[in-house]
Amino acid sequence: MNVFRCFTAKHSSDWLNQQLVCSVARNQYERMGSDVTMRCGSLGDEASVSWKVNGTDVRAGHRLDGPRLLLPRVDLSHNGLYSCFQNPRGERRDTISLRIGSKHRSTTRYVARYTLRST
């Protein structure tokens, strides 16, 4: 299942003539307790980026390394929609739907929460 993030291109009271812009988030599945690295698209190692998760700035406990976001020892609270923005203009470059799961017997089962929100 893919996550779509949609917004209107212009703010206007004329809803019938709005252009809806949607982007598809990449899915990234990781095992609970592992260290996770997410990369902001194909940006070079020297790129300066900022990250948001579910629309808010990424909180302490995460580490930035150029275009990479490093999440140590992830758990279910890390599930979410991560977006990276190239500085200084703040242009969104990539969106990743991170899904954390656990190993169950001989198969891997991923547990994720889904939230439908308007942006």
BELFENBEL-V569998 format. One record per residue. N is the residue number from 1. SS is DSSP state (H for helix, E for strand, - for the rest). Layout:
BEGIN
n-><N;N>
ss-><SS;SS>
END
This chain:
BEGIN
n-><1;2;3;4;5;6;7;8;9;10;11;12;13;14;15;16;17;18;19;20;21;22;23;24;25;26;27;28;29;30;31;32;33;34;35;36;37;38;39;40;41;42;43;44;45;46;47;48;49;50;51;52;53;54;55;56;57;58;59;60;61;62;63;64;65;66;67;68;69;70;71;72;73;74;75;76;77;78;79;80;81;82;83;84;85;86;87;88;89;90;91;92;93;94;95;96;97;98;99;100;101;102;103;104;105;106;107;108;109;110;111;112;113;114;115;116;117;118;119>
ss-><-;-;E;E;E;E;E;E;-;-;-;-;-;-;H;H;H;-;-;E;E;E;E;E;E;E;E;E;E;E;E;-;-;-;-;E;E;E;E;-;-;-;-;-;-;-;-;-;E;E;E;E;E;-;-;E;E;-;-;-;-;E;E;E;E;-;-;E;E;E;E;-;-;-;-;H;H;H;-;E;E;E;E;E;E;E;-;-;-;-;E;E;E;E;E;E;E;E;E;E;E;E;E;E;-;-;E;E;E;E;-;-;-;-;-;-;-;-;->
END
